[in-house]
Amino acid sequence: MTDLSTSWLGLDLRGPLVVGASPMADDADLARRLVDAGAGAIVMRSLFEEQLVAEELALHRYFDHSVDTNAEARSFLPATDAAASGSGPYLAQLGRLRDAVDVPVVASLNGTTAGGWTRHAIELEDAGASAVELNLYEVATQLDETGAEVEARQLEVVQAVVDAIDVPVAVKLSPFYASVPSFVARIAITGAAGVVMFNRFYQPDVDLETLDVDRTLVLSTPAELPLRLHALALLHSRLGLSLASSGGVHHGTDAAKAILCGADAVQLVSALLPDPVNRLTRIAGELHTWLDEQGYRDLGEARGATSFGNVADPAAWERLNYSRILQGWRPR
Ligand SMILES: Cc1cc2nc3c(=O)[nH]c(=O)nc-3n(C[C@H](O)[C@H](O)[C@H](O)COP(=O)(O)O)c2cc1C
């Protein structure tokens, strides 16, 4: 049997399949059953900077109002109200997950400005997060902020979080950079432990009935996997960063492809959501069977076997492939 143990962000995982950031970790019992079914780690949904800032502003307004109306009111204020608002419920859930499972629990922060909210990263570390995944999801909408400025701002956020905590930081990226490899190389300089490729852009659609914007969240399909495979293959063993895939893994063979291209861990969300434990059991079984059949003794043997540096024709991962694909197309 192939030994599935792997190291991700310096954490020892018993297997590469990781429950990606999603509501699945809102239920500690479900998380425990997912670990029994083969999850090597659990990533919590993101704590959103804008949500934290909005809640803190509301709390301040409430306190300020109370203080104004009664001079003695300040003495009635609780020392902190963090337990009920802001990151409080999230930290409580992190504690429940730590008690429920014996695998790494990764907290996730979504931040786009390097602000005081990075103290929440410290709270996550203090509450026992094994690592923090920094979700850089944002959609550029400003006409006057250049791509270089967006990247510089995001790198500042990464640096602030890396500097604030001692546990490993993983950076979850969108695929939309002019040069993903160069951006990831600059992430490596911040001291982050790894990258997760990629988040999905939730494209709003137009509803022709209501002439409104339709924000339905559509789950992924395996068609989204090749974008991840390409990025993994290009970056494998080039920057000393842990690599995780996120997006489009629905079968054990999809996970095998991600590992062959260089993934240390393979995150799953859409494939699991409809029936989490049964789906993970199936996918873990398929992956194990495939690796066994190929005769791999451990994941290290398989990891990166089809990466840029290891294939006979690395140019196939590069632009050369583009012209060949276009020119080689024939009607079926
Ligand atoms: C319902 C739902 C909630 C999600 N919540 C988060 C989140 O809070 N933070 C985050 O970084 N990604 C979140 N994601 C994105 C997933 O973690 C993952 O990156 C994406 O769905 C692609 O992986 P998949 O193809 O396995 O679904 C969410 C996805 C779904 C479907």
PDBQT file of the ligand as one rigid body, heavy atoms in Angstrom, charges set to zero:
ROOT
HETATM    1  C1  LIG A 401     -19.951  27.272  -0.146  1.00  0.00    +0.000 C 
HETATM    2  C2  LIG A 401     -18.502  27.668  -0.293  1.00  0.00    +0.000 A 
HETATM    3  C3  LIG A 401     -17.915  28.456   0.682  1.00  0.00    +0.000 A 
HETATM    4  C4  LIG A 401     -16.567  28.836   0.559  1.00  0.00    +0.000 A 
HETATM    5  N1  LIG A 401     -16.011  29.613   1.518  1.00  0.00    +0.000 NA
HETATM    6  C5  LIG A 401     -14.691  29.972   1.412  1.00  0.00    +0.000 A 
HETATM    7  C6  LIG A 401     -14.057  30.757   2.407  1.00  0.00    +0.000 A 
HETATM    8  O1  LIG A 401     -14.670  31.175   3.398  1.00  0.00    +0.000 OA
HETATM    9  N2  LIG A 401     -12.748  31.050   2.223  1.00  0.00    +0.000 N 
HETATM   10  C7  LIG A 401     -12.024  30.627   1.139  1.00  0.00    +0.000 A 
HETATM   11  O2  LIG A 401     -10.826  30.904   1.050  1.00  0.00    +0.000 OA
HETATM   12  N3  LIG A 401     -12.610  29.885   0.179  1.00  0.00    +0.000 NA
HETATM   13  C8  LIG A 401     -13.910  29.547   0.296  1.00  0.00    +0.000 A 
HETATM   14  N4  LIG A 401     -14.499  28.798  -0.684  1.00  0.00    +0.000 N 
HETATM   15  C9  LIG A 401     -13.681  28.407  -1.858  1.00  0.00    +0.000 C 
HETATM   16  C10 LIG A 401     -13.151  27.003  -1.678  1.00  0.00    +0.000 C 
HETATM   17  O3  LIG A 401     -12.317  26.881  -0.533  1.00  0.00    +0.000 OA
HETATM   18  C11 LIG A 401     -12.343  26.540  -2.894  1.00  0.00    +0.000 C 
HETATM   19  O4  LIG A 401     -11.196  27.351  -3.055  1.00  0.00    +0.000 OA
HETATM   20  C12 LIG A 401     -13.123  26.616  -4.195  1.00  0.00    +0.000 C 
HETATM   21  O5  LIG A 401     -14.456  26.188  -4.006  1.00  0.00    +0.000 OA
HETATM   22  C13 LIG A 401     -12.458  25.754  -5.272  1.00  0.00    +0.000 C 
HETATM   23  O6  LIG A 401     -12.339  24.415  -4.847  1.00  0.00    +0.000 OA
HETATM   24  P1  LIG A 401     -13.390  23.271  -5.269  1.00  0.00    +0.000 P 
HETATM   25  O7  LIG A 401     -13.362  23.131  -6.725  1.00  0.00    +0.000 OA
HETATM   26  O8  LIG A 401     -12.870  22.036  -4.546  1.00  0.00    +0.000 OA
HETATM   27  O9  LIG A 401     -14.721  23.714  -4.755  1.00  0.00    +0.000 OA
HETATM   28  C14 LIG A 401     -15.815  28.403  -0.572  1.00  0.00    +0.000 A 
HETATM   29  C15 LIG A 401     -16.438  27.604  -1.545  1.00  0.00    +0.000 A 
HETATM   30  C16 LIG A 401     -17.751  27.233  -1.424  1.00  0.00    +0.000 A 
HETATM   31  C17 LIG A 401     -18.367  26.378  -2.487  1.00  0.00    +0.000 C 
ENDROOT
TORSDOF 0
